[in-house]
Amino acid sequence: MNKIPNKGQDQQHILAQLKAFKGKDLPWQAGKIFAYIYQTTPEAKAVAEAAYLSFLPENGLDPTAFPSLLHLEQQIIGQLAPLLGGNEDVKGNCTSGGTESVILAVKAARDYARAKYPDQKEFEILVPSTAHPCFYKAAHYLNIGIQSIDVDPQTQRLKVADMRAAISKKTILLVGSAPSYAHGVMDPIAELSDLALEKDLLLHVDACVGGMYLPFLRQLGHEVPPFGFELPGVTSISCDLHKFGYVPKGCSTILYRNKELRQHQIFSCSQWPGYTVINPTVLSSKTGAPMAAAWAMFQYMGLEGYQNAVADCQAARDAVIAALEQLPSLQLIGQPDMSLLAFASKDEDLSIFDLADQLNEKGWYVQVQLASPHSPAAIHLSISHFNCPHIPSFVADLQETVAELMSNPVEENELLAALDHSMLALLMEDFDPAMLGQFQELMGLESAEGGLPADMGAVNQLLNVLSAKQREDVLLAFMNELI
């Protein structure tokens, strides 16, 4: 059992231990990680880190105590709003991440509906099947319904006619992605805007990944469909700054068309004898560091800096797509609108999971996506600015690895090879958390350091044949054991 030491340790020893803890982490500094980390130039990183540390102690709980944080937040939202088609009426806040931004947008929609329809008891939001899971988390936390609407299996875009058909008296919010994380594909936001106006509903645009990319892509002369407040039906937008804004982690934003809508996001409480509580976001106490870093990055990068980063990322995306077109065993999924993309295997002799594992063995980190009713199992790439110089090497390794696997496939896990997939899914129907260890042992899965399975290819093959509910049960049990 870990214990706090009796005597304090010196700084050098502490920092050495922290560095050692990172030994098994993804080596993101090499620029070969296509997920989780978004970086641009080392100079920009240094500016952001310095600004971050300069506001680390300041507490965003009370803007009257730290008006500097209020000023930073007003500046950030004021500078971001025009990029997203807004004017001076747009109001918003900085949050800890896209999930918090989405939870707040759904909370505002719920409370807006409560005020508008005081007798209504049940509420529901409609999302594309490619919408980020944070919408399901928001619905779960806020105790409202959520309905998934099909996307076109070829384009991966929302079918607006299906969303129209799903609208009921319980519907309070429509959602579209600009773009979806999984495939980098934008939903038809203009059509959703028209639908929202026609049905007198709120419309949230999830631009967490695209909000700090698509506006600059448009400024560079590329055709980018409208997705922001320039569309009259759009009522709120989430936009992460710690993705393609290149701000250190912990900085997203939520913006509303006007303060009347944003009011329903805010929480206040005076039902206790302590200090007055008034929170515009989920968090109460929070460091001002992310906002300082965001403001500093806006000033350092400028429009030109972001345009240059987007131009490089778009060229890198095009190079990967061109390489995929020359590999007959792989296929691009949909037509990505920015530097997020996914590709799948077209050849039954090429396992996309084995391809991911082999690429990871060669020093790359690519993200695996399991199959869904409208999309095959795939490899996902988020191409950030610091990835761009390494794209030629990645393409070469991709081509080489595909050739290696086609000529010498990885041997399939014995249990997966012996069992029919339908039998395996049937075995998992009555899954109990207590079965997790037995099942890992049965599959011959050994744990690496930290408790993570060493053979992720076999794990992904297993998860891929299970239903979404079965996957969730297994992953919940695994996470509960891991931490």
Buried (B, 14 or more C-beta within 10 A) or exposed (E): EEEEEEEEEEEEEEEEEEEEEEEEEBEBEEBBBBBEBBBBBEEBBEBBBEBBEBBEEBBBBBBEEBEBBBEBBEBBBBEBBBBBBBEEEBBBBBBBBBBBBBBBBBBBBBBBBBEEEEEEEEBBBBBBBBBBEBBBBBBEEBEBBBBBBBBEEEBBBBBBEBBBEBBEEBBBBBBBBBBBBBBBBBBBBBBBBBBBBEEEBBBBBBBBBBBBBBBBBBBEEBEBBBBBBEBEBBBBBBBBBBBBBBBBBBBBBBBBBBEEBBBBBBBEEEEEEEEEBBBBBBBEEBBBBBBBBBBBBBEBBEEEBBBBBBBBBBEBBEBBBEBBEEBEBBBBBBBBBBBBBBBBBEBEEBBBBBBBBBBBEEBBBBBBBBBBEBBBBBBBBBBBBBBBEBBEBBBEBBBEBBEBBBEEEBEBBEBBEEBEEEEBBEBBEEBEEEBBEEBBEEBEBEEEEEEEBEBBBBBBBBBBBBEEEBBEBBEEBBEEEEE
